[in-house]
Amino acid sequence: ANTGTAICFRTASPVDESLILPQFAPAVGPGDIANLPRFRFYIKMAAIEPEEPFSGITLPILTVKQPKRIEKLIEASRNKTVDKNIQRDQKPEKTKTEPTTDIGSLT
């Protein structure tokens, strides 16, 4: 991609780290991305002239939990997605399907 800015937050995936690490080398080494603390990031900006990568910190979002609002959201979600024929506390029956060798049934 043709982009002027690359930003990276912590990842636990070694594959992800190996893919993004060349963008931040040599300032960021193996394991640095996986060990980033919460709210921290690495960034490399290249608007006109490429800049050296550097680290930064985001501001944590402070929220006040609203239990009544959370309950309303959960209820609305359940009403929208739960099959009306199934009781809320009742688990749907699992159906067992047998494997088939008939390729025509897959199309």
Residue pairs with C-beta under 8 A, 6 or more apart in sequence:
4 45
4 46
4 47
5 43
5 44
5 45
5 46
5 47
6 20
6 23
6 24
6 43
6 44
7 41
7 42
7 43
7 44
8 20
8 23
8 24
8 33
8 41
8 42
8 43
9 36
9 40
9 41
10 33
10 34
10 35
10 36
10 37
10 38
10 40
11 17
11 20
11 33
11 34
12 34
14 34
16 33
17 30
17 31
17 33
17 34
20 33
21 28
21 29
21 30
21 33
23 44
23 53
24 33
24 42
24 44
24 53
27 42
27 52
27 53
27 54
28 42
28 53
32 42
33 42
36 42
38 60
39 57
39 58
39 59
39 60
40 55
40 56
40 57
40 58
41 55
41 56
41 57
41 58
42 53
42 54
42 55
42 56
43 53
43 54
43 55
43 56
44 50
44 51
44 52
44 53
44 54
45 51
78 88
82 88
83 92
86 92
100 106
